[in-house]
């Protein structure tokens, strides 16, 4: 997170002023905390794909600041001027407030591009980019100005910078959870304004009215949003919740929870309501609980009644698992408002355990909505656990008769900034193996998913189930799966229910399911005892405009019954990507390849537009293109004149290649490690709090220690560091792939401790190349430092988004190995660079 440039020789500081270390600590903390807080805001305002956009924007702002520091005469003196730093800090604080207020008034709806051909949304996106990059530009001025004058103290400065960023990554989680998104952002601005006032005192200047006014405005807005968050509302796009103005919601780092209703209707709730339940029967009174304005879940009115008494609960497709397995002990992953808990109790479940990842949802149902819900989450036969589903299972020995997952999606941005394109660890091969391992004999896993035409979700799930069963030694996986489906009520988009067992279905189980489906006009699309035959019963099922069972049934039959060679050919040639996903590439919801993107707005029938259209493949490349163009204009172009005088400098291209390589490699390795530890640490919040904090703090410590290895020769010492790093990354990848899965039995505190130990070597090493590069560049020509740092920032902008596209077509481990190879390029560039010039005499770098 550091940006530091020097436009002239940065002399070695004989006595580093005491205020510089705490100042850069606060600036780095504020910059990282702001970046994470904005990922939450952007996930509400747009979609989860914007997380990588925020990383790119932060780095874009930092790189542009580097260009200004390199070229503007105010930053060109040999000594750091506290008054100049105070001005930069004031602009940083002011820009946070102005940028956030402007951002919340800029309405952008990515779905409108696909559904309404509204290409004016790209202009709104561009404005969001510019407004959001603004505070990071001034943050870059603050941090870059300090680093540019650090001289021989670069290692200590860089340590304080990274340590502050690590604390920001940890502290912002508490801020969002307890203050909310807007209040946290305004609190960050107030903290920076306080530093600006303190720097005025250091510079022996009178505190300026503008500094105090900025502090009062930021603090006042923080207090106002604490009292009433909607004082500065964060808008939802029209494609999310229609006619909603934020009446009731709470923030959390996982997702903002919005409660809408109550209303009386015939909802689907991530499944199909039986067509046999006509409009002449009583509707359901319920509320909807949204995660970041989408992926809603239902809260049923049970006040004065019980789940067994609500007839409509017996007409949801999600209940089929309880028909095949009567009176079960149930695990519901992602119960949300409790609709699946209520359905399970209606069908006679003896006990229900719900594992919900967002504590705010649980707080609502247990707290202010408890009476409406009839005390559902406080019943003695219901246990609600706040945890990530996979983490709960790997930490528990409990076994169940039915494990239910109804439309559980990851449509919300990870606070770590390390997710895009809806990666989820609940639909991987390893996840299926975990679920099956926690079933009682005869138990089953039940998935509710959209049924598209042509299908992709349920079909991919079937292929994944086959792979998981075969890994468990099941000789005939097709006998262990059953799929039922139907169009939802009143011709809504159809849903399917996939039942998976560790052993074959019995004829009695299949017969019970068939009789129950027949009475509710649900269809069996895959029967383990009835192979598909042209013109058979599956071809005679009633179709609708969105529901084509005769098209889906043969696909499921091939996926589950075809010989291995035929299956591989079928998967390779299918319209969409339906390959089973491992934990190393958990992009279950990414079905699209280049052949689908030739006409991205024509992607079949079913689901919501956001689930059917490849928005991420439209939105992310557009963002990447805009960020790269802005980077070229704001970073590289201003430095062309600065670089013109360095064309005859020996080693110029090699040192620039070095800075580009370490920037690209660092961001790729950091993001992939965050992803790899997601399940082990219990989800995005813990991965953010522990992994990112550890990496940044260890990198800071590595930067501090790097001087011992590079003081005599940055080239030789840096080469040794990079050689160790090239070896450490594959070793870390091996540990994450082979050792960590065997440690899932450990308690959560022990897992956290193991993570801290595993990341120590690679974290220390990753913090050393940057200050080593600064020393090497200064040894050749101090004017290379700003140019190299800007190239570093530009490469990191590209890598923050590009690494995910590589992971989509390969795996997280592959990206880690590519990161090691790029560090190898940096090693080669450093070794081929010429030896440094003699160092100038040391003197103070800070004005008195």
C-alpha angles and dihedrals in degrees: 000000000000124000117184129164136175123200094186137021110308105214122213112267113237093195119015109218111246094232095062098070096051090041095055089042091059094042092052092044091051094047095051093042090050091050093052094043091052091053087063092048093046092048088059095042097043128356137299091265089078093077094089089044089062092051090051093047092051091051091044091056091047092050093048089051088054090057091052093048090051095050110026114093093220089070096041101086120106093241133060112246113212090206091058091048090050090054090051091049091051091050089048092054094043093047092053091058097041094043095050094047091049093045093055088054094051108089116205126172115183092187091060089066091061102034102037102021087238099163091171084083088078088066090052088050091052091052090050089052093052096044093047095047092053100081091044089055091058091041086055090052091054097047096035094051091054094046092046090061097038095097110167090001092066092113094055092043093050090048091054089047095053094039089054091049090051092051089048091055089053099039097048091062090061090044095054093043096050105024102029129235102289095040091051092052092049090047089055090052091050091051092052091047089055090054090051090054090048091051090054088060091049089052089051089241130137113258106258124231092235090059092052092043091052090049092049093047093048093045091045093051089047091053092045094052091045089055093042118004092199089065084093102024122206103218126225120220117250091249092065116053113000119222093000125140102180100269095164129010144133131206128235132163090245096052142322109258117218122188117207128183152324101241136161116228145108103277127183101214099199093318143056123283109219117264086219089068097082131194089260089072124081115281123226125260108216149140128232122229114200130198109217089338096305143060091057125195130201132251110195122211104245097159108138094003142062134237091253090061097053105091094193091064088067092059100063119107090228088073095069093093091060090052091055091044110032123206094007135179101239138205115195115194111203100009093170108176092001105260092133091047090053092048091051092050091047089057093051104265110175094211135002127203115193121197110199121177098201114070092195090066091052090047091055096049094043095040129033094004097044094103093048089050092049092241090297096158092043097055118121091234093053126073119186117197124190104222144103110275099238093043091052093052094047089051096048137067092201119127128205141197095221129021109194127199113175114189093320105178138171096227092143128083120255111240089229090070086236104117139079139154093031102286112188134180094207097078102045128112091252091050091055089050090051092050093048091048090058097054126107116233107291092016125136144202115232122201126189112203138158115270107220129188109255086026126231112152101051092036092053089047090053092051090047091049091052091051093048093048092049090051088054090055099257107156097199109032092170089068091059098057134074126179126197127176147165142175109268122250117300094009097301118155112298127250134200134209117213117198117198127186134180090231132036121286115254122233089243091057092048091048092052090050093048093050092048092047092048092054091052099038094248117144131228106224097174123031117180089216099044117060118206115264126180109259092014130126094290092058092054096057115121113263132201134192092276099025120071109167094170088061096046101044098066090047091056090046092054092045093053105029108029119106115261096258092048091047092053091051091047093051093045094051100039120119093246135033105269100158113138112261124230123205087258091065106021098173096131093154096051103094098153133105133169091279090060093047094060085084103014096171093060107069107142131258137308139050126047118309090253090056095043102043126069092238093155091055089053099037101043098049089047090051092045092050093048093047092048092048091048089046091053091048098042101033114021103032096053089052096053093088090044090052094046091080091053099057092103092046110118113237094016096131094042095053091046090051088051093055092045092050097049091047094050094044096046097055093044094051093044094052094045093050089051089054096044092056096046098101095036093055097041107260141314099314096056092040088054096044098045109023100043093040091051094046094050096044092046090048089052091051089048090052090052092050095043092082091068091059099039106034094100099035122005089190097054096037092044091049091054091049093050092047090055090046092052088055096041096057097059089043090053090047089053091051091049092049102038109022105034096057088057092055098057090107090070123103118258097255090052091049089054091050091049090051092053090052095047094050097047099086097042093041093054091048095047091056094057107064097066100056087039089056091049090054092047093049093048089051090057100038126328089222088068091067098074092043092048094046092051090050087050091053092046092051091049091052089055094044095050091066101022096059091064092053089053090049090052092061096037128006144279090262091054090054090050090054090047088052089054090050091051090052084053089057088053089051091053092047091051094048092050094049116102121256117273125261120249112283119252120241115283121253138152118295097195127074116241 
